[in-house]
Amino acid sequence: MDRFDRDILDFVRSWAPYGGPPTEEVLAEFGMTRSQLLVRVDRIISEERVRRDEELRRPWLRVRAPANDH
């Protein structure tokens, strides 16, 4: 996740208690519509979930790999 994506998530989190950011704040901060922001947030979360799943599985896959015993 890059800095821009982290900024987006921080922004959305800060507005969450208030029902999410207003359109004019999204436009001023990121130059996109609220709908575009929501799509971007969904993508960021999906990509981060995949990355974390892969990170968690990596050690397990090494353990499960068949030993190359001769």
Biopython code that builds the backbone (N, CA, C, O; Angstrom):
import numpy as np
from Bio.PDB.StructureBuilder import StructureBuilder

atoms = [
    (1, "MET", "N", (0.857, -1.165, 0.000)),
    (1, "MET", "CA", (0.000, 0.000, 0.000)),
    (1, "MET", "C", (0.909, 1.235, 0.000)),
    (1, "MET", "O", (1.844, 1.339, 0.794)),
    (2, "ASP", "N", (0.612, 2.153, -0.897)),
    (2, "ASP", "CA", (1.435, 3.356, -0.977)),
    (2, "ASP", "C", (0.879, 4.460, -0.071)),
    (2, "ASP", "O", (-0.170, 4.308, 0.555)),
    (3, "ARG", "N", (1.605, 5.556, -0.024)),
    (3, "ARG", "CA", (1.254, 6.675, 0.868)),
    (3, "ARG", "C", (-0.126, 7.265, 0.538)),
    (3, "ARG", "O", (-0.888, 7.606, 1.443)),
    (4, "PHE", "N", (-0.443, 7.382, -0.755)),
    (4, "PHE", "CA", (-1.729, 7.924, -1.173)),
    (4, "PHE", "C", (-2.869, 7.051, -0.656)),
    (4, "PHE", "O", (-3.867, 7.565, -0.151)),
    (5, "ASP", "N", (-2.723, 5.737, -0.780)),
    (5, "ASP", "CA", (-3.752, 4.817, -0.288)),
    (5, "ASP", "C", (-3.892, 4.920, 1.232)),
    (5, "ASP", "O", (-5.009, 4.900, 1.748)),
    (6, "ARG", "N", (-2.780, 5.030, 1.951)),
    (6, "ARG", "CA", (-2.849, 5.198, 3.404)),
    (6, "ARG", "C", (-3.545, 6.504, 3.767)),
    (6, "ARG", "O", (-4.331, 6.554, 4.713)),
    (7, "ASP", "N", (-3.256, 7.557, 3.012)),
    (7, "ASP", "CA", (-3.921, 8.841, 3.257)),
    (7, "ASP", "C", (-5.433, 8.729, 3.057)),
    (7, "ASP", "O", (-6.216, 9.288, 3.825)),
    (8, "ILE", "N", (-5.822, 8.011, 2.029)),
    (8, "ILE", "CA", (-7.251, 7.798, 1.767)),
    (8, "ILE", "C", (-7.894, 7.067, 2.932)),
    (8, "ILE", "O", (-8.943, 7.485, 3.423)),
    (9, "LEU", "N", (-7.276, 5.976, 3.382)),
    (9, "LEU", "CA", (-7.864, 5.216, 4.489)),
    (9, "LEU", "C", (-7.921, 6.041, 5.766)),
    (9, "LEU", "O", (-8.914, 5.983, 6.491)),
    (10, "ASP", "N", (-6.881, 6.802, 6.052)),
    (10, "ASP", "CA", (-6.896, 7.664, 7.236)),
    (10, "ASP", "C", (-8.019, 8.691, 7.143)),
    (10, "ASP", "O", (-8.710, 8.953, 8.128)),
    (11, "PHE", "N", (-8.196, 9.267, 5.969)),
    (11, "PHE", "CA", (-9.240, 10.255, 5.729)),
    (11, "PHE", "C", (-10.625, 9.649, 5.962)),
    (11, "PHE", "O", (-11.460, 10.227, 6.659)),
    (12, "VAL", "N", (-10.851, 8.488, 5.374)),
    (12, "VAL", "CA", (-12.152, 7.818, 5.507)),
    (12, "VAL", "C", (-12.403, 7.438, 6.964)),
    (12, "VAL", "O", (-13.514, 7.606, 7.467)),
    (13, "ARG", "N", (-11.377, 6.927, 7.644)),
    (13, "ARG", "CA", (-11.528, 6.578, 9.069)),
    (13, "ARG", "C", (-11.883, 7.801, 9.907)),
    (13, "ARG", "O", (-12.712, 7.723, 10.813)),
    (14, "SER", "N", (-11.256, 8.918, 9.601)),
    (14, "SER", "CA", (-11.514, 10.120, 10.400)),
    (14, "SER", "C", (-12.949, 10.621, 10.212)),
    (14, "SER", "O", (-13.515, 11.241, 11.112)),
    (15, "TRP", "N", (-13.522, 10.355, 9.063)),
    (15, "TRP", "CA", (-14.900, 10.786, 8.795)),
    (15, "TRP", "C", (-15.942, 9.718, 9.141)),
    (15, "TRP", "O", (-17.138, 10.010, 9.135)),
    (16, "ALA", "N", (-15.522, 8.514, 9.436)),
    (16, "ALA", "CA", (-16.463, 7.409, 9.692)),
    (16, "ALA", "C", (-17.479, 7.718, 10.788)),
    (16, "ALA", "O", (-18.655, 7.399, 10.614)),
    (17, "PRO", "N", (-17.082, 8.327, 11.912)),
    (17, "PRO", "CA", (-18.082, 8.603, 12.959)),
    (17, "PRO", "C", (-19.176, 9.575, 12.518)),
    (17, "PRO", "O", (-20.216, 9.686, 13.167)),
    (18, "TYR", "N", (-18.938, 10.260, 11.433)),
    (18, "TYR", "CA", (-19.885, 11.275, 10.949)),
    (18, "TYR", "C", (-20.635, 10.830, 9.696)),
    (18, "TYR", "O", (-21.244, 11.651, 9.009)),
    (19, "GLY", "N", (-20.591, 9.546, 9.403)),
    (19, "GLY", "CA", (-21.296, 9.031, 8.239)),
    (19, "GLY", "C", (-20.492, 9.089, 6.953)),
    (19, "GLY", "O", (-21.045, 8.937, 5.865)),
    (20, "GLY", "N", (-19.208, 9.306, 7.070)),
    (20, "GLY", "CA", (-18.348, 9.372, 5.892)),
    (20, "GLY", "C", (-18.114, 10.810, 5.459)),
    (20, "GLY", "O", (-18.812, 11.729, 5.888)),
    (21, "PRO", "N", (-17.131, 10.982, 4.612)),
    (21, "PRO", "CA", (-16.767, 12.340, 4.200)),
    (21, "PRO", "C", (-17.774, 12.939, 3.227)),
    (21, "PRO", "O", (-18.335, 12.231, 2.390)),
    (22, "PRO", "N", (-18.000, 14.242, 3.339)),
    (22, "PRO", "CA", (-18.867, 14.911, 2.364)),
    (22, "PRO", "C", (-18.147, 15.030, 1.010)),
    (22, "PRO", "O", (-16.920, 15.084, 0.936)),
    (23, "THR", "N", (-18.933, 15.067, -0.017)),
    (23, "THR", "CA", (-18.412, 15.115, -1.378)),
    (23, "THR", "C", (-17.409, 16.246, -1.576)),
    (23, "THR", "O", (-16.366, 16.042, -2.196)),
    (24, "GLU", "N", (-17.712, 17.432, -1.057)),
    (24, "GLU", "CA", (-16.809, 18.567, -1.272)),
    (24, "GLU", "C", (-15.456, 18.365, -0.587)),
    (24, "GLU", "O", (-14.438, 18.842, -1.088)),
    (25, "GLU", "N", (-15.431, 17.671, 0.544)),
    (25, "GLU", "CA", (-14.165, 17.375, 1.223)),
    (25, "GLU", "C", (-13.341, 16.364, 0.431)),
    (25, "GLU", "O", (-12.121, 16.491, 0.321)),
    (26, "VAL", "N", (-14.019, 15.360, -0.118)),
    (26, "VAL", "CA", (-13.334, 14.353, -0.938)),
    (26, "VAL", "C", (-12.713, 15.015, -2.155)),
    (26, "VAL", "O", (-11.556, 14.756, -2.488)),
    (27, "LEU", "N", (-13.473, 15.862, -2.814)),
    (27, "LEU", "CA", (-12.983, 16.544, -4.011)),
    (27, "LEU", "C", (-11.797, 17.443, -3.678)),
    (27, "LEU", "O", (-10.804, 17.454, -4.406)),
    (28, "ALA", "N", (-11.891, 18.189, -2.595)),
    (28, "ALA", "CA", (-10.808, 19.091, -2.213)),
    (28, "ALA", "C", (-9.545, 18.329, -1.817)),
    (28, "ALA", "O", (-8.434, 18.753, -2.134)),
    (29, "GLU", "N", (-9.717, 17.223, -1.135)),
    (29, "GLU", "CA", (-8.565, 16.470, -0.608)),
    (29, "GLU", "C", (-7.914, 15.565, -1.654)),
    (29, "GLU", "O", (-6.689, 15.451, -1.697)),
    (30, "PHE", "N", (-8.731, 14.915, -2.501)),
    (30, "PHE", "CA", (-8.207, 13.886, -3.401)),
    (30, "PHE", "C", (-8.535, 14.100, -4.874)),
    (30, "PHE", "O", (-8.050, 13.361, -5.731)),
    (31, "GLY", "N", (-9.347, 15.097, -5.171)),
    (31, "GLY", "CA", (-9.671, 15.366, -6.564)),
    (31, "GLY", "C", (-10.519, 14.299, -7.217)),
    (31, "GLY", "O", (-10.406, 14.048, -8.417)),
    (32, "MET", "N", (-11.374, 13.668, -6.418)),
    (32, "MET", "CA", (-12.267, 12.643, -6.962)),
    (32, "MET", "C", (-13.635, 12.785, -6.317)),
    (32, "MET", "O", (-13.795, 13.456, -5.297)),
    (33, "THR", "N", (-14.611, 12.141, -6.930)),
    (33, "THR", "CA", (-15.953, 12.156, -6.363)),
    (33, "THR", "C", (-16.011, 11.194, -5.175)),
    (33, "THR", "O", (-15.120, 10.368, -4.978)),
    (34, "ARG", "N", (-17.060, 11.322, -4.410)),
    (34, "ARG", "CA", (-17.233, 10.410, -3.280)),
    (34, "ARG", "C", (-17.385, 8.974, -3.772)),
    (34, "ARG", "O", (-16.851, 8.049, -3.159)),
    (35, "SER", "N", (-18.110, 8.782, -4.871)),
    (35, "SER", "CA", (-18.269, 7.438, -5.445)),
    (35, "SER", "C", (-16.924, 6.851, -5.860)),
    (35, "SER", "O", (-16.650, 5.675, -5.620)),
    (36, "GLN", "N", (-16.096, 7.671, -6.477)),
    (36, "GLN", "CA", (-14.762, 7.208, -6.875)),
    (36, "GLN", "C", (-13.932, 6.840, -5.644)),
    (36, "GLN", "O", (-13.196, 5.853, -5.647)),
    (37, "LEU", "N", (-14.064, 7.644, -4.602)),
    (37, "LEU", "CA", (-13.338, 7.362, -3.366)),
    (37, "LEU", "C", (-13.771, 6.018, -2.781)),
    (37, "LEU", "O", (-12.929, 5.224, -2.361)),
    (38, "LEU", "N", (-15.057, 5.765, -2.752)),
    (38, "LEU", "CA", (-15.560, 4.515, -2.181)),
    (38, "LEU", "C", (-15.084, 3.310, -2.978)),
    (38, "LEU", "O", (-14.746, 2.275, -2.402)),
    (39, "VAL", "N", (-15.055, 3.439, -4.289)),
    (39, "VAL", "CA", (-14.525, 2.357, -5.140)),
    (39, "VAL", "C", (-13.052, 2.139, -4.817)),
    (39, "VAL", "O", (-12.593, 1.003, -4.698)),
    (40, "ARG", "N", (-12.319, 3.237, -4.677)),
    (40, "ARG", "CA", (-10.887, 3.149, -4.370)),
    (40, "ARG", "C", (-10.668, 2.487, -3.009)),
    (40, "ARG", "O", (-9.776, 1.650, -2.869)),
    (41, "VAL", "N", (-11.463, 2.847, -2.013)),
    (41, "VAL", "CA", (-11.343, 2.250, -0.683)),
    (41, "VAL", "C", (-11.599, 0.743, -0.753)),
    (41, "VAL", "O", (-10.860, -0.038, -0.154)),
    (42, "ASP", "N", (-12.629, 0.335, -1.473)),
    (42, "ASP", "CA", (-12.904, -1.100, -1.633)),
    (42, "ASP", "C", (-11.725, -1.816, -2.272)),
    (42, "ASP", "O", (-11.366, -2.915, -1.851)),
    (43, "ARG", "N", (-11.121, -1.205, -3.283)),
    (43, "ARG", "CA", (-9.968, -1.814, -3.959)),
    (43, "ARG", "C", (-8.780, -1.911, -3.005)),
    (43, "ARG", "O", (-8.114, -2.944, -2.941)),
    (44, "ILE", "N", (-8.516, -0.839, -2.268)),
    (44, "ILE", "CA", (-7.404, -0.839, -1.319)),
    (44, "ILE", "C", (-7.581, -1.966, -0.301)),
    (44, "ILE", "O", (-6.643, -2.714, -0.026)),
    (45, "ILE", "N", (-8.770, -2.081, 0.246)),
    (45, "ILE", "CA", (-9.038, -3.104, 1.258)),
    (45, "ILE", "C", (-8.888, -4.504, 0.666)),
    (45, "ILE", "O", (-8.303, -5.383, 1.300)),
    (46, "SER", "N", (-9.403, -4.719, -0.528)),
    (46, "SER", "CA", (-9.293, -6.028, -1.177)),
    (46, "SER", "C", (-7.834, -6.395, -1.431)),
    (46, "SER", "O", (-7.410, -7.515, -1.147)),
    (47, "GLU", "N", (-7.071, -5.449, -1.965)),
    (47, "GLU", "CA", (-5.662, -5.714, -2.247)),
    (47, "GLU", "C", (-4.878, -5.973, -0.966)),
    (47, "GLU", "O", (-4.004, -6.839, -0.935)),
    (48, "GLU", "N", (-5.185, -5.235, 0.077)),
    (48, "GLU", "CA", (-4.479, -5.418, 1.348)),
    (48, "GLU", "C", (-4.833, -6.767, 1.959)),
    (48, "GLU", "O", (-3.971, -7.427, 2.538)),
    (49, "ARG", "N", (-6.073, -7.178, 1.838)),
    (49, "ARG", "CA", (-6.495, -8.484, 2.349)),
    (49, "ARG", "C", (-5.727, -9.603, 1.638)),
    (49, "ARG", "O", (-5.246, -10.531, 2.289)),
    (50, "VAL", "N", (-5.612, -9.522, 0.323)),
    (50, "VAL", "CA", (-4.877, -10.525, -0.444)),
    (50, "VAL", "C", (-3.410, -10.539, -0.016)),
    (50, "VAL", "O", (-2.829, -11.604, 0.191)),
    (51, "ARG", "N", (-2.812, -9.346, 0.116)),
    (51, "ARG", "CA", (-1.402, -9.260, 0.499)),
    (51, "ARG", "C", (-1.168, -9.870, 1.880)),
    (51, "ARG", "O", (-0.199, -10.602, 2.080)),
    (52, "ARG", "N", (-2.041, -9.575, 2.821)),
    (52, "ARG", "CA", (-1.884, -10.124, 4.174)),
    (52, "ARG", "C", (-2.116, -11.626, 4.205)),
    (52, "ARG", "O", (-1.419, -12.346, 4.920)),
    (53, "ASP", "N", (-3.089, -12.105, 3.436)),
    (53, "ASP", "CA", (-3.314, -13.549, 3.359)),
    (53, "ASP", "C", (-2.072, -14.252, 2.824)),
    (53, "ASP", "O", (-1.654, -15.275, 3.364)),
    (54, "GLU", "N", (-1.486, -13.708, 1.771)),
    (54, "GLU", "CA", (-0.274, -14.300, 1.198)),
    (54, "GLU", "C", (0.875, -14.257, 2.198)),
    (54, "GLU", "O", (1.633, -15.218, 2.322)),
    (55, "GLU", "N", (0.999, -13.154, 2.900)),
    (55, "GLU", "CA", (2.058, -13.006, 3.899)),
    (55, "GLU", "C", (1.904, -14.028, 5.022)),
    (55, "GLU", "O", (2.891, -14.600, 5.484)),
    (56, "LEU", "N", (0.672, -14.254, 5.457)),
    (56, "LEU", "CA", (0.430, -15.222, 6.520)),
    (56, "LEU", "C", (0.645, -16.655, 6.053)),
    (56, "LEU", "O", (1.058, -17.507, 6.839)),
    (57, "ARG", "N", (0.370, -16.927, 4.791)),
    (57, "ARG", "CA", (0.512, -18.288, 4.260)),
    (57, "ARG", "C", (1.960, -18.649, 3.924)),
    (57, "ARG", "O", (2.324, -19.825, 3.938)),
    (58, "ARG", "N", (2.773, -17.662, 3.627)),
    (58, "ARG", "CA", (4.135, -17.932, 3.166)),
    (58, "ARG", "C", (4.905, -18.889, 4.080)),
    (58, "ARG", "O", (5.465, -19.862, 3.576)),
    (59, "PRO", "N", (4.961, -18.663, 5.391)),
    (59, "PRO", "CA", (5.695, -19.606, 6.249)),
    (59, "PRO", "C", (5.067, -21.001, 6.238)),
    (59, "PRO", "O", (5.774, -22.009, 6.262)),
    (60, "TRP", "N", (3.756, -21.047, 6.202)),
    (60, "TRP", "CA", (3.063, -22.336, 6.197)),
    (60, "TRP", "C", (3.374, -23.108, 4.923)),
    (60, "TRP", "O", (3.555, -24.325, 4.971)),
    (61, "LEU", "N", (3.439, -22.437, 3.809)),
    (61, "LEU", "CA", (3.736, -23.116, 2.547)),
    (61, "LEU", "C", (5.149, -23.692, 2.558)),
    (61, "LEU", "O", (5.393, -24.748, 1.974)),
    (62, "ARG", "N", (6.076, -23.006, 3.218)),
    (62, "ARG", "CA", (7.431, -23.554, 3.335)),
    (62, "ARG", "C", (7.434, -24.817, 4.189)),
    (62, "ARG", "O", (8.148, -25.773, 3.887)),
    (63, "VAL", "N", (6.652, -24.821, 5.235)),
    (63, "VAL", "CA", (6.584, -25.990, 6.116)),
    (63, "VAL", "C", (5.932, -27.156, 5.396)),
    (63, "VAL", "O", (6.354, -28.301, 5.552)),
    (64, "ARG", "N", (4.913, -26.872, 4.616)),
    (64, "ARG", "CA", (4.172, -27.917, 3.911)),
    (64, "ARG", "C", (4.916, -28.449, 2.691)),
    (64, "ARG", "O", (4.614, -29.544, 2.218)),
    (65, "ALA", "N", (5.879, -27.697, 2.177)),
    (65, "ALA", "CA", (6.593, -28.127, 0.976)),
    (65, "ALA", "C", (7.275, -29.460, 1.252)),
    (65, "ALA", "O", (7.861, -29.662, 2.316)),
    (66, "PRO", "N", (7.192, -30.364, 0.281)),
    (66, "PRO", "CA", (7.841, -31.669, 0.483)),
    (66, "PRO", "C", (9.352, -31.501, 0.635)),
    (66, "PRO", "O", (9.987, -30.749, -0.104)),
    (67, "ALA", "N", (9.896, -32.200, 1.585)),
    (67, "ALA", "CA", (11.340, -32.160, 1.818)),
    (67, "ALA", "C", (12.044, -32.812, 0.635)),
    (67, "ALA", "O", (11.545, -33.767, 0.039)),
    (68, "ASN", "N", (13.176, -32.291, 0.321)),
    (68, "ASN", "CA", (13.959, -32.814, -0.802)),
    (68, "ASN", "C", (15.020, -33.760, -0.254)),
    (68, "ASN", "O", (16.214, -33.604, -0.506)),
    (69, "ASP", "N", (14.541, -34.757, 0.513)),
    (69, "ASP", "CA", (15.467, -35.712, 1.140)),
    (69, "ASP", "C", (15.897, -36.748, 0.138)),
    (69, "ASP", "O", (15.075, -37.307, -0.589)),
    (70, "HIS", "N", (17.176, -37.000, 0.100)),
    (70, "HIS", "CA", (17.725, -38.042, -0.797)),
    (70, "HIS", "C", (18.424, -39.067, 0.002)),
    (70, "HIS", "O", (18.956, -40.027, -0.555)),
]
sb = StructureBuilder()
sb.init_structure("model")
sb.init_model(0)
sb.init_chain("A")
sb.init_seg("    ")
for serial, (resi, resn, name, xyz) in enumerate(atoms, 1):
    if name == "N":
        sb.init_residue(resn, " ", resi, " ")
    sb.init_atom(name, np.array(xyz, "f"), 0.0, 1.0, " ", f" {name:<3s}", serial, name[0])
structure = sb.get_structure()
